[in-house]
Amino acid sequence: MKLPGITRRDFVRLGAGAAALAGAEGSRAGAAIKSTLLKAPELAAQTAQSGRKIRFVSIGTGIRGCDLLRAAKLAPAGICVGAADLYAMRHKAAQEAYGAEFATTRDYRELLDRKDVDAVIIATPDHQHKRITLDAIAAGKDVYCEKPMSHSVADGFAMAEAVQAGKRIFQAGSQRVSSILYAKAREIYASGRLGEVHSIDARWNRNTPGGAWIYPIPPDAGPATVDWEAFLRDAPPRPFDALRFFRWRMFADYGEGLGGDLFVHLLSGIQVITGINTVASRAYSSGGLYHFKDGRDFPDQIETVYDYPDAANGGLQVHLHCNQNNDDGDEGLSFFGSTGTLAVTGRTVTFTPQETTPRFEAYGWGGMTEAQRKQGLEEWRAAHPQQQPALARTLAESFALPQGYNDTAEHIANFFRAVETREHVVEDEIFGNHAAIGCHLANYSYFHRAIATWDPASQSIKG
Ligand SMILES: NC(=O)c1ccc[n+]([C@@H]2O[C@H](COP(=O)([O-])OP(=O)(O)OC[C@H]3O[C@@H](n4cnc5c(N)ncnc54)[C@H](O)[C@@H]3O)[C@@H](O)[C@H]2O)c1
């Protein structure tokens, strides 16, 4: 589906960087566009009010764990004082990513035993999120846990209960919810300018081997360099398999496929922009494994239609789709309202008003006589003396992220602030659990070839 707003490609085509758009007025498909560059807050200035840094450790320092450490460098309220990973080389990778030396270990429990540690960042495969979160909370630490929060519906509720019983701060890791871009989208949505919204379409498409989780397997990977036994905690036993260790997203024992990888970002975005923090009442998925027939468990193309019980608006349909075989339209969310459309891409938010000026709709008069049509037009003009029959020119508004903006650093800074102030984070255990359940609903429907219904009373999915 073509985005009604500016796509990332349009944005690049329109000018050499976002600065070229700032304050400018362009024109696209008959609608004038007023474009504004958003201003990023100064994270470097946000040190802890007490002057004391939040001391955190990183558990899981693979691709994302290293990314988080690079981003954490930009959020000076915290300082990394240790890291745990099951693969030896990732201890060094973590130190390189953060640009400092700290204690490293294979066994994260050694870090949790330390009294000088306030918080943990968990970036392990999803099947380990529950165990490590529960251990961290038992040790009195606050937790930033990568998305999707849970590997199963039961895991998510166990984690949320533990967070609340332990009175800990918990932030799930869908960093876009902390982005200034999503804050702008939320502001526009909340202003009511979209009118009634009953339809949301969101997509994330890729077309590269890396986009299909075909990640490098280092030649030294083996039982001597990898703690395979620890990796298999909370997963079925099997002999060492480097492919499963480094490409775990392909397998249902450890990940949730496109649902856990990408749907969760889209659902978190929808939750934060609309303020609808709940679980869909039902979901239906279709798709298939069309290209990457390499032994993986998950489809490389999936579409899911959700029905949400949006009490304020009388119902909402959400359509998500992800593709690993064509990246057209890459990442985007569109909110279709009766008086406007909000389109969010990776770097822009665009609001385009719907043309709702009353006009003489000649089409319906096509089967009448000329005399009837003439009379109809005269009556319409008499009833609408102020109205122009032609479409008015609409003014779309677009907002773009500044170059170099890092929403992960923003999300981590939000977590550090909450650890210090004990105030709410943007993506707490309830929010994160709801978004993760959306992935589980999608996968349930795909694998059972049935509509997945959410049963709030039993907190479970019914067929
Ligand atoms: N927010 C985002 O945009 C984003 C992007 C990528 C990944 N993620 C999430 O981050 C998490 C990690 O993904 P990744 O791509 O970095 O995977 P990865 O395989 O590159 O890294 C995971 C690391 O966790 C380590 N690990 C596993 N179990 C462990 C344990 N018990 N103790 C210590 N270390 C352990 C592994 O050794 C590995 O190095 C996943 O939950 C994923 O969904 C989020």
The ligand as an SDF file (V2000), in Angstrom:
LIG
                    3D

 44 48  0  0  0  0  0  0  0  0999 V2000
   14.8890   -2.7430   20.1010 N   0  0  0  0  0  0  0  0  0  0  0  0
   15.4160   -3.1010   18.9480 C   0  0  0  0  0  0  0  0  0  0  0  0
   15.3800   -2.3910   17.9480 O   0  0  0  0  0  0  0  0  0  0  0  0
   16.0950   -4.4360   18.8590 C   0  0  0  0  0  0  0  0  0  0  0  0
   16.9310   -4.7270   17.7800 C   0  0  0  0  0  0  0  0  0  0  0  0
   17.5550   -5.9700   17.7490 C   0  0  0  0  0  0  0  0  0  0  0  0
   17.3210   -6.8920   18.7500 C   0  0  0  0  0  0  0  0  0  0  0  0
   16.4890   -6.6000   19.7710 N   0  0  0  0  0  0  0  0  0  0  0  0
   16.2640   -7.5750   20.8500 C   0  0  0  0  0  0  0  0  0  0  0  0
   17.4780   -7.7080   21.5760 O   0  0  0  0  0  0  0  0  0  0  0  0
   17.6070   -9.0390   22.0490 C   0  0  0  0  0  0  0  0  0  0  0  0
   18.9430   -9.6140   21.5560 C   0  0  0  0  0  0  0  0  0  0  0  0
   18.9690   -9.6670   20.1520 O   0  0  0  0  0  0  0  0  0  0  0  0
   20.3530   -9.6740   19.3470 P   0  0  0  0  0  0  0  0  0  0  0  0
   20.0320   -9.4040   17.9490 O   0  0  0  0  0  0  0  0  0  0  0  0
   21.3350   -8.8140   20.0230 O   0  0  0  0  0  0  0  0  0  0  0  0
   20.7900  -11.2080   19.5040 O   0  0  0  0  0  0  0  0  0  0  0  0
   22.2700  -11.7600   19.4750 P   0  0  0  0  0  0  0  0  0  0  0  0
   22.1670  -13.2220   19.2440 O   0  0  0  0  0  0  0  0  0  0  0  0
   23.1110  -10.9480   18.5540 O   0  0  0  0  0  0  0  0  0  0  0  0
   22.8130  -11.4970   20.9470 O   0  0  0  0  0  0  0  0  0  0  0  0
   22.2490  -12.1370   22.0610 C   0  0  0  0  0  0  0  0  0  0  0  0
   23.3730  -12.3670   23.0550 C   0  0  0  0  0  0  0  0  0  0  0  0
   22.7900  -12.8310   24.2840 O   0  0  0  0  0  0  0  0  0  0  0  0
   23.7180  -13.7250   24.8520 C   0  0  0  0  0  0  0  0  0  0  0  0
   23.0390  -14.5620   25.8360 N   0  0  0  0  0  0  0  0  0  0  0  0
   22.0850  -15.5110   25.6350 C   0  0  0  0  0  0  0  0  0  0  0  0
   21.6950  -16.0110   26.8070 N   0  0  0  0  0  0  0  0  0  0  0  0
   22.4170  -15.3870   27.7690 C   0  0  0  0  0  0  0  0  0  0  0  0
   22.4970  -15.4990   29.1790 C   0  0  0  0  0  0  0  0  0  0  0  0
   21.7490  -16.3670   29.8520 N   0  0  0  0  0  0  0  0  0  0  0  0
   23.3940  -14.7250   29.8350 N   0  0  0  0  0  0  0  0  0  0  0  0
   24.1860  -13.8510   29.1730 C   0  0  0  0  0  0  0  0  0  0  0  0
   24.1460  -13.6900   27.8320 N   0  0  0  0  0  0  0  0  0  0  0  0
   23.2780  -14.4640   27.1530 C   0  0  0  0  0  0  0  0  0  0  0  0
   24.2680  -14.5100   23.6850 C   0  0  0  0  0  0  0  0  0  0  0  0
   25.5140  -15.0540   24.0100 O   0  0  0  0  0  0  0  0  0  0  0  0
   24.3610  -13.4470   22.6030 C   0  0  0  0  0  0  0  0  0  0  0  0
   25.6550  -12.8900   22.5060 O   0  0  0  0  0  0  0  0  0  0  0  0
   16.3880   -9.8020   21.5410 C   0  0  0  0  0  0  0  0  0  0  0  0
   15.3950   -9.8010   22.5330 O   0  0  0  0  0  0  0  0  0  0  0  0
   15.9350   -8.9710   20.3610 C   0  0  0  0  0  0  0  0  0  0  0  0
   14.5640   -9.1050   20.0720 O   0  0  0  0  0  0  0  0  0  0  0  0
   15.8900   -5.3870   19.8370 C   0  0  0  0  0  0  0  0  0  0  0  0
  1  2  1  0
  2  3  2  0
  2  4  1  0
  4  5  1  0
  4 44  2  0
  5  6  2  0
  6  7  1  0
  7  8  2  0
  8  9  1  0
  8 44  1  0
  9 10  1  0
  9 42  1  0
 10 11  1  0
 11 12  1  0
 11 40  1  0
 12 13  1  0
 13 14  1  0
 14 15  2  0
 14 16  1  0
 14 17  1  0
 17 18  1  0
 18 19  2  0
 18 20  1  0
 18 21  1  0
 21 22  1  0
 22 23  1  0
 23 24  1  0
 23 38  1  0
 24 25  1  0
 25 26  1  0
 25 36  1  0
 26 27  1  0
 26 35  1  0
 27 28  2  0
 28 29  1  0
 29 30  1  0
 29 35  2  0
 30 31  1  0
 30 32  2  0
 32 33  1  0
 33 34  2  0
 34 35  1  0
 36 37  1  0
 36 38  1  0
 38 39  1  0
 40 41  1  0
 40 42  1  0
 42 43  1  0
M  CHG  2   8   1  16  -1
M  END
$$$$
